[in-house]
Amino acid sequence: SNVPPVVTSWDFNVSNGRPVTCLVWKHFRFGADRQRTAWWCVEEIVQVNTTVEAHAELVSRKYPGALAIIDSSTHELKESRPREVLKNAGFYVVGADRMRVNPPRAASADSANGLMAPADGTPSRVYVAHGCTRLIRSLLGLTWVGGKMDHGTSYGSDLSHEGDAFRYFCWWVNPLRYRRREASAEEPQ
């Protein structure tokens, strides 16, 4: 198959000292017959009090020409145009679900769970390297409260961005068919 060698997933929060987050993913084949495949998050690159331009330059020096999966709501940002910035830095840019809206949180969490712990007992298709400590803490702090995603206060609210970049990547790898909930029960993106 035609799998890109390096994929990055991004969450942009460029105001009030919040981080710009980039997760770096690599695809591996393994097993005696090399038929098993999995994605590994091999690095997290997080900067606080930076610009999208500076962060894109930093990441592009290490991973030039990588595929970039971005927060699809970035077209709403007034102060920065991350899609254009990443394209200008040499990335091939796609939205999380190839549309201009982010996938619903519950559906993208189901997608991530299906990759990490498939119900059929097959091995996980997504792994996180030990060095990705912010992502690990973000995932460990994630719970559902009252039917809504809660990143938890014990790990700090700034760790939600790694979890969001993780969900965007998982949705890109494993988009699920879903039905929109009724408007009253629909959660914010």
C-alpha positions in Angstrom: 0.0 0.0 0.0 1.0 3.6 -0.4 1.6 4.7 3.2 3.5 7.9 3.9 6.7 7.3 5.8 6.1 10.1 8.3 2.7 11.5 9.4 2.2 14.4 11.8 -0.9 15.3 13.6 -1.4 18.9 14.9 -3.5 20.8 17.3 -3.2 24.6 17.2 -3.7 26.9 20.2 -1.8 30.0 19.6 -3.3 32.3 22.2 -2.9 32.9 26.0 0.3 30.8 26.3 -1.3 27.6 25.1 0.8 25.1 23.2 1.1 24.3 19.6 1.2 20.5 19.5 2.6 18.1 16.8 2.7 14.3 17.2 5.0 12.4 14.8 3.9 9.0 13.6 5.7 6.3 11.7 4.3 3.2 10.1 6.0 -0.1 10.7 5.7 -3.7 9.3 6.7 -6.5 11.5 6.3 -10.2 12.3 7.9 -13.1 10.6 6.1 -12.5 7.3 6.1 -8.7 7.8 2.3 -8.7 7.2 1.4 -7.0 10.6 1.4 -3.2 10.5 1.1 -0.6 13.2 1.5 3.1 13.7 3.8 4.4 16.4 3.7 7.9 17.8 7.5 8.3 18.0 7.8 11.9 19.1 5.8 14.8 20.4 6.9 18.3 19.6 5.2 20.9 21.8 6.0 24.6 22.1 4.3 27.2 24.3 4.3 31.0 23.5 5.2 30.4 19.9 3.7 31.0 16.5 2.4 28.5 14.0 5.2 29.6 11.6 8.0 29.0 14.1 6.6 25.6 15.1 6.1 24.6 11.5 9.7 25.6 10.7 11.0 23.6 13.7 9.1 20.4 12.7 9.8 20.7 8.9 13.6 20.8 9.5 13.3 17.4 11.2 10.5 15.9 9.0 10.5 17.7 5.7 7.5 16.9 3.4 5.6 15.0 6.0 1.8 14.5 5.8 0.1 16.9 8.3 -3.3 16.0 9.7 -4.6 19.2 11.2 -7.4 20.4 13.4 -10.1 20.9 10.8 -11.5 24.0 12.6 -8.3 25.9 11.8 -10.0 27.7 9.0 -11.9 29.6 11.7 -8.7 31.1 13.2 -8.4 34.8 12.4 -4.9 35.5 13.7 -3.2 32.6 11.8 -3.8 30.4 8.8 -2.2 27.1 9.9 -3.1 25.2 6.7 -1.3 27.7 4.5 1.6 28.0 6.9 2.2 24.3 6.9 1.8 24.1 3.1 4.4 26.9 2.8 6.7 24.9 5.1 6.5 21.9 2.8 3.9 19.7 4.5 1.1 17.9 2.6 -1.9 19.0 4.6 -5.2 17.2 5.2 -8.0 17.7 7.7 -8.7 15.1 10.3 -11.7 13.7 8.4 -10.9 15.3 5.0 -13.7 17.8 5.6 -13.9 21.2 7.2 -15.3 20.0 10.5 -13.6 17.9 13.2 -15.0 14.4 13.8 -17.4 14.2 16.8 -15.5 13.5 20.0 -17.3 10.3 20.9 -16.9 8.9 17.4 -13.2 9.8 17.2 -12.6 8.3 20.7 -14.3 5.1 19.5 -12.0 5.2 16.5 -9.0 5.5 18.8 -10.2 2.7 21.1 -10.7 0.5 18.1 -7.1 1.0 17.0 -5.6 0.6 20.5 -7.6 -2.3 21.7 -9.6 -4.0 18.9 -12.7 -5.8 20.0 -11.8 -8.8 17.9 -8.7 -9.5 19.9 -6.3 -8.6 17.1 -3.1 -6.7 18.2 -3.2 -3.0 18.6 -2.6 -0.9 15.5 -1.5 2.2 17.3 1.3 2.5 19.9 2.8 5.5 21.8 6.6 5.6 22.5 7.6 6.0 26.2 9.1 9.4 25.5 5.8 10.9 24.5 5.0 11.7 28.1 2.6 14.6 27.5 0.5 12.4 25.2 0.5 9.5 27.7 -0.5 11.8 30.5 -3.3 13.3 28.3 -4.7 9.9 27.5 -4.5 8.7 31.1 -6.3 11.8 32.3 -9.1 11.5 29.7 -12.5 10.5 31.1 -16.2 10.8 30.1 -18.3 12.8 32.5 -22.0 13.3 31.8 -21.6 12.0 28.3 -18.9 14.6 27.5 -15.1 14.3 27.1 -13.3 15.6 30.2 -9.5 16.0 30.0 -9.4 16.1 33.8 -7.9 18.8 35.9 -5.4 16.6 37.6 -3.1 16.7 34.6 -3.7 20.3 33.6 -6.0 21.6 30.9 -3.1 22.2 28.5 -2.7 18.5 28.0 -5.9 18.3 26.1 -4.2 19.3 22.9 -2.1 16.2 22.7 -5.3 14.1 23.1 -6.9 16.1 20.4 -4.0 15.6 18.0 -4.1 11.9 18.8 -7.9 11.7 18.0 -7.4 13.5 14.7 -4.7 11.0 13.7 -6.8 8.0 14.7 -9.8 9.3 12.8 -7.6 9.7 9.7 -6.4 6.1 10.0 -9.7 4.6 11.1 -12.7 6.8 10.2 -15.9 5.3 11.5 -19.3 5.7 10.0 -21.5 7.5 12.4 -24.8 9.2 12.8 -25.1 12.6 14.2 -26.8 12.8 17.5 -29.9 14.9 18.1 -29.0 18.6 18.4 -29.7 18.7 22.2 -27.3 15.8 22.9 -24.6 16.8 20.4 -21.4 17.7 22.0 -19.1 20.6 20.9 -16.3 19.8 18.6 
